[in-house]
Amino acid sequence: MQICGVVSNILDQLYYPLEHVAWASDKKLLSVRSDKWWTLSTICWVLSVYFCLIKSLRYLSVIRKHKSKLEVERNVGIELAMASRLQLNEILTALRCTSDLIYAIHWLPSGILWSGKLSDLQVGALGTFSSIISLVQSFYSVTNISME
């Protein structure tokens, strides 16, 4: 899970300068073609969200196994409740990452999966859905406990 997090962070750090070069090129501040820079930044975005999703699904698996062990034991109500809250948070994270992945792939160059095929309504709905999940997670933040 740590590797997925590190790779996702590296991709996020690569995304921003690539996007800035693309933007600067579009604004004629740099004399390079922006399309390859937009493509590279979008690829970083897609891969970052993909690794976020993989990490979240793996963490869900770990939480589920931990909850199964707790359900067998006695007097672990508080720990079981915390594991349930963490599980809910990871389900929300997985949903957010899935929404972001679908949205990000839409912006890849045409011919790659469903790039460019979503309607404006679908793009807006995915972005809104992802944002609402982020707000809910921020409002109901849970303490991250290690289960490994």
Backbone torsions as a table, in degrees:
resi	resn	phi	psi	omega
1	MET	NA	-34.0	179.6
2	GLN	-65.3	-37.8	-179.6
3	ILE	-62.3	-43.6	178.1
4	CYS	-60.0	-42.3	178.7
5	GLY	-64.3	-43.0	179.9
6	VAL	-66.0	-46.0	179.6
7	VAL	-61.6	-42.6	178.6
8	SER	-61.3	-42.7	178.1
9	ASN	-64.0	-41.5	178.2
10	ILE	-62.1	-45.1	179.1
11	LEU	-62.7	-39.2	176.6
12	ASP	-62.0	-41.1	-180.0
13	GLN	-69.0	-30.3	175.5
14	LEU	-75.0	-34.5	-176.5
15	TYR	-57.2	-48.2	-172.1
16	TYR	-62.7	-49.3	178.2
17	PRO	-64.8	-35.1	178.1
18	LEU	-64.0	-42.7	178.7
19	GLU	-65.2	-38.4	179.5
20	HIS	-65.6	-40.1	177.2
21	VAL	-63.0	-44.1	178.9
22	ALA	-61.0	-45.7	179.6
23	TRP	-62.7	-46.3	-179.8
24	ALA	-62.2	-35.9	177.0
25	SER	-66.8	-42.2	177.3
26	ASP	-62.1	-33.6	-179.3
27	LYS	-87.8	7.3	178.5
28	LYS	64.5	24.9	174.8
29	LEU	-83.4	-25.4	175.7
30	LEU	-124.7	145.8	-178.7
31	SER	-100.3	61.2	174.3
32	VAL	-130.3	158.6	177.2
33	ARG	-73.8	130.7	-174.9
34	SER	-80.4	-23.6	-172.2
35	ASP	-59.9	-41.3	179.5
36	LYS	-68.8	-32.1	178.9
37	TRP	-71.3	-38.6	175.4
38	TRP	-64.0	-41.8	179.5
39	THR	-63.1	-45.8	179.4
40	LEU	-62.1	-42.5	-179.7
41	SER	-66.6	-38.0	178.9
42	THR	-68.0	-38.1	176.3
43	ILE	-61.6	-43.0	176.6
44	CYS	-60.5	-42.0	179.1
45	TRP	-61.8	-49.2	-179.6
46	VAL	-59.8	-47.6	-178.5
47	LEU	-65.4	-38.6	178.5
48	SER	-61.3	-45.7	179.7
49	VAL	-67.0	-37.5	177.7
50	TYR	-60.1	-47.4	179.5
51	PHE	-66.9	-33.4	174.3
52	CYS	-61.4	-43.3	179.4
53	LEU	-65.2	-44.8	179.1
54	ILE	-60.2	-45.0	179.4
55	LYS	-61.2	-43.4	-179.1
56	SER	-65.1	-43.3	178.9
57	LEU	-64.9	-38.4	177.7
58	ARG	-65.7	-43.2	179.4
59	TYR	-63.7	-37.8	175.4
60	LEU	-59.5	-40.7	178.5
61	SER	-63.0	-43.2	179.1
62	VAL	-63.5	-43.8	179.8
63	ILE	-63.4	-43.1	-179.9
64	ARG	-60.2	-43.7	178.4
65	LYS	-64.1	-41.1	179.5
66	HIS	-63.9	-42.7	178.5
67	LYS	-63.7	-37.8	178.5
68	SER	-60.9	-41.7	177.9
69	LYS	-65.9	-40.9	-178.9
70	LEU	-66.0	-36.5	-178.2
71	GLU	-65.3	-23.2	178.3
72	VAL	-79.4	-34.5	-177.4
73	GLU	-78.8	167.6	178.2
74	ARG	-109.7	159.3	175.3
75	ASN	58.9	41.4	178.0
76	VAL	-124.9	30.5	-175.9
77	GLY	-56.1	-45.3	-178.2
78	ILE	-66.2	-44.6	-179.7
79	GLU	-65.7	-37.5	178.0
80	LEU	-66.5	-39.7	177.6
81	ALA	-64.3	-40.9	178.4
82	MET	-65.2	-41.4	178.4
83	ALA	-63.3	-37.0	177.8
84	SER	-66.0	-39.8	176.8
85	ARG	-65.3	-41.7	177.3
86	LEU	-63.6	-38.8	179.2
87	GLN	-63.5	-44.2	177.8
88	LEU	-61.0	-43.0	178.8
89	ASN	-61.2	-41.4	179.6
90	GLU	-70.5	-33.3	174.8
91	ILE	-62.9	-43.6	177.3
92	LEU	-63.3	-40.8	177.8
93	THR	-62.5	-43.9	179.0
94	ALA	-62.9	-40.8	177.3
95	LEU	-64.1	-42.8	179.1
96	ARG	-63.5	-45.4	179.9
97	CYS	-64.7	-37.7	177.4
98	THR	-64.0	-45.4	177.9
99	SER	-60.6	-45.7	179.1
100	ASP	-63.7	-37.4	179.6
101	LEU	-65.6	-45.7	178.0
102	ILE	-60.0	-44.4	-179.7
103	TYR	-64.4	-45.1	-177.9
104	ALA	-66.0	-41.1	179.8
105	ILE	-62.7	-32.5	177.5
106	HIS	-56.1	-31.8	-175.4
107	TRP	-90.0	-0.8	174.6
108	LEU	-69.6	163.2	177.3
109	PRO	-59.6	149.0	-176.6
110	SER	-60.6	149.3	-177.7
111	GLY	100.1	-11.0	179.5
112	ILE	-102.7	111.7	-178.5
113	LEU	50.3	-121.7	-177.8
114	TRP	-105.9	25.6	-177.0
115	SER	-57.4	132.1	178.5
116	GLY	75.8	3.2	-174.7
117	LYS	-94.0	-13.9	-178.2
118	LEU	-80.2	144.3	176.1
119	SER	-76.9	165.7	176.9
120	ASP	-59.4	-37.6	178.4
121	LEU	-62.8	-43.9	179.8
122	GLN	-65.5	-42.5	178.6
123	VAL	-61.7	-45.9	178.8
124	GLY	-63.4	-40.7	179.8
125	ALA	-65.0	-42.4	179.2
126	LEU	-63.5	-44.9	178.8
127	GLY	-63.5	-41.7	178.7
128	THR	-65.4	-45.2	178.9
129	PHE	-57.7	-47.6	179.9
130	SER	-62.3	-42.7	-179.7
131	SER	-65.5	-40.7	178.8
132	ILE	-63.3	-42.9	177.7
133	ILE	-60.6	-43.4	178.6
134	SER	-60.8	-41.9	178.4
135	LEU	-64.6	-43.7	178.2
136	VAL	-60.8	-44.0	179.9
137	GLN	-65.1	-37.6	178.2
138	SER	-67.0	-40.3	-178.3
139	PHE	-69.4	-41.3	-178.3
140	TYR	-109.1	48.8	-177.3
141	SER	-62.5	143.8	179.9
142	VAL	-115.3	151.5	177.2
143	THR	-72.1	136.5	-178.6
144	ASN	-89.5	112.4	177.0
145	ILE	-108.4	145.0	-179.5
146	SER	-80.5	135.2	-178.9
147	MET	-118.3	14.5	-179.4
148	GLU	-104.0	NA	NA
